[in-house]
Amino acid sequence: MLTRIDHIGIACFDVEETAGFYARTYGFEVAHTEVNEEQGVREAMLRVNGTDDGGATWLQLLEPVREDSAVGKWLAKNGEGVHHIAFGTADVDADSEEIGEKGVRVLYDEPRRGSMDSRITFLHPKDCHGVLTELVTAAGSSSRADH
């Protein structure tokens, strides 16, 4: 089941400017950047700390690369701020199925590629007390070998 808070996703208008704030204010450094064309975002991952299960906790900065992306639409409506919370899991497939059986809507039929080659899915915020929730299996975890 869920092992940790993997990351907090923060929607922003400018990844570099926002990353600079986190570096100056908290000393967090960008460990990874990429553009995820499928999601329509430019992102930066800032490592906060390590965890007992060998993973890490991150801040994920998300800048839309097109206005029609989910993050672009969210930013237009809400402005910058916390977009979602993500929980780490060893098996995103099994956990999303189990959670779905409890009546929570899972937004993807099959998990998709996320940051740093992770596998992800999202849970509907209306079923999670208003919080968009992501489930993440990090690249290299044992469950990924089967997919």
C-alpha positions as CSV (number, residue, x, y, z in Angstrom):
1,M,0.0,0.0,0.0
2,L,1.1,3.6,0.2
3,T,4.5,4.1,1.8
4,R,5.1,7.9,1.9
5,I,4.3,11.3,0.6
6,D,6.2,11.2,-2.7
7,H,5.8,14.8,-3.7
8,I,3.7,17.9,-3.5
9,G,2.9,19.3,-7.0
10,I,3.0,23.1,-7.3
11,A,1.6,24.8,-10.4
12,C,3.5,27.9,-11.4
13,F,3.9,30.3,-14.3
14,D,7.7,30.1,-14.4
15,V,9.6,27.0,-13.2
16,E,13.0,28.7,-13.1
17,E,11.7,31.7,-11.1
18,T,9.8,29.4,-8.7
19,A,12.8,27.1,-8.3
20,G,15.0,30.1,-7.5
21,F,12.6,31.0,-4.7
22,Y,12.8,27.6,-3.2
23,A,16.6,27.6,-3.5
24,R,17.0,31.0,-1.9
25,T,14.4,30.5,0.8
26,Y,14.9,26.9,1.8
27,G,18.1,25.7,0.1
28,F,16.2,23.1,-2.1
29,E,18.1,22.4,-5.3
30,V,16.7,21.2,-8.6
31,A,17.6,17.5,-9.0
32,H,15.8,16.9,-12.3
33,T,14.0,18.8,-15.0
34,E,12.0,17.6,-18.0
35,V,9.2,18.4,-20.4
36,N,6.3,15.9,-20.3
37,E,4.6,16.5,-23.6
38,E,1.7,14.1,-22.8
39,Q,0.9,16.1,-19.7
40,G,1.8,19.4,-21.3
41,V,4.1,20.6,-18.6
42,R,7.7,21.6,-18.0
43,E,8.7,20.4,-14.6
44,A,11.4,20.6,-12.0
45,M,11.9,18.1,-9.1
46,L,13.4,19.5,-5.9
47,R,14.5,16.9,-3.4
48,V,13.5,17.6,0.1
49,N,14.7,14.5,2.0
50,G,15.1,10.8,2.0
51,T,12.6,8.4,3.5
52,D,12.7,5.1,5.4
53,D,11.6,3.1,2.3
54,G,14.6,4.3,0.3
55,G,12.6,6.8,-1.7
56,A,12.6,10.6,-1.3
57,T,10.2,13.4,-0.8
58,W,10.1,16.0,-3.5
59,L,8.5,19.3,-4.5
60,Q,7.4,19.1,-8.1
61,L,7.1,22.5,-9.9
62,L,4.8,22.4,-12.9
63,E,4.7,25.1,-15.6
64,P,2.3,24.5,-18.5
65,V,3.8,24.4,-22.0
66,R,0.4,24.9,-23.6
67,E,-2.7,26.6,-22.3
68,D,-5.0,23.6,-22.9
69,S,-3.0,21.3,-20.6
70,A,-4.6,20.3,-17.3
71,V,-2.1,22.4,-15.4
72,G,-2.6,25.4,-17.8
73,K,-6.3,25.3,-17.2
74,W,-5.9,24.9,-13.5
75,L,-3.5,27.9,-13.4
76,A,-5.9,30.1,-15.4
77,K,-8.7,29.3,-12.9
78,N,-6.7,29.2,-9.6
79,G,-3.4,31.0,-10.0
80,E,-0.2,29.6,-8.6
81,G,-0.2,27.2,-5.7
82,V,-0.6,23.6,-4.5
83,H,-2.0,21.5,-7.4
84,H,-1.8,18.0,-6.0
85,I,-0.4,15.6,-3.4
86,A,1.3,12.4,-4.5
87,F,1.7,9.2,-2.4
88,G,4.4,6.7,-3.2
89,T,3.6,3.0,-3.6
90,A,5.5,-0.1,-4.7
91,D,2.6,-1.1,-7.0
92,V,0.5,1.7,-8.6
93,D,-1.5,-0.8,-10.5
94,A,-2.6,-2.8,-7.5
95,D,-3.2,0.1,-5.2
96,S,-5.2,2.1,-7.8
97,E,-7.4,-1.0,-8.4
98,E,-7.9,-1.5,-4.7
99,I,-8.7,2.2,-4.1
100,G,-11.1,2.2,-7.1
101,E,-12.9,-0.8,-5.6
102,K,-13.6,1.5,-2.6
103,G,-15.6,3.9,-4.7
104,V,-12.8,6.4,-5.5
105,R,-12.6,7.3,-9.2
106,V,-9.2,6.6,-10.8
107,L,-8.6,9.0,-13.6
108,Y,-6.5,6.8,-15.9
109,D,-7.5,3.3,-17.1
110,E,-3.8,2.4,-17.1
111,P,-1.0,4.2,-15.2
112,R,1.0,6.6,-17.4
113,R,4.6,7.7,-17.5
114,G,5.4,10.4,-14.9
115,S,8.5,12.3,-13.8
116,M,11.8,10.5,-13.9
117,D,10.2,7.5,-15.6
118,S,7.9,6.8,-12.7
119,R,4.4,5.2,-13.3
120,I,1.5,7.4,-12.1
121,T,-2.3,7.7,-11.9
122,F,-4.6,10.3,-10.3
123,L,-7.6,10.0,-8.1
124,H,-10.6,12.3,-8.6
125,P,-10.5,15.3,-6.2
126,K,-14.2,15.1,-5.6
127,D,-13.7,11.6,-4.1
128,C,-10.7,12.8,-2.0
129,H,-12.2,15.7,-0.1
130,G,-11.2,18.3,-2.7
131,V,-7.6,17.1,-3.1
132,L,-6.3,15.9,-6.5
133,T,-4.3,12.9,-5.4
134,E,-1.6,11.1,-7.4
135,L,-0.2,7.6,-6.9
136,V,3.4,7.1,-7.9
137,T,5.6,4.0,-8.4
138,A,9.2,5.2,-8.8
139,A,11.3,4.0,-11.7
140,G,13.3,0.9,-10.7
141,S,10.9,-0.4,-8.1
142,S,10.2,-4.1,-8.3
143,S,6.7,-3.8,-9.7
144,R,7.9,-2.0,-12.8
145,A,9.7,-5.0,-14.1
146,D,6.3,-6.6,-15.0
147,H,5.1,-3.6,-17.1
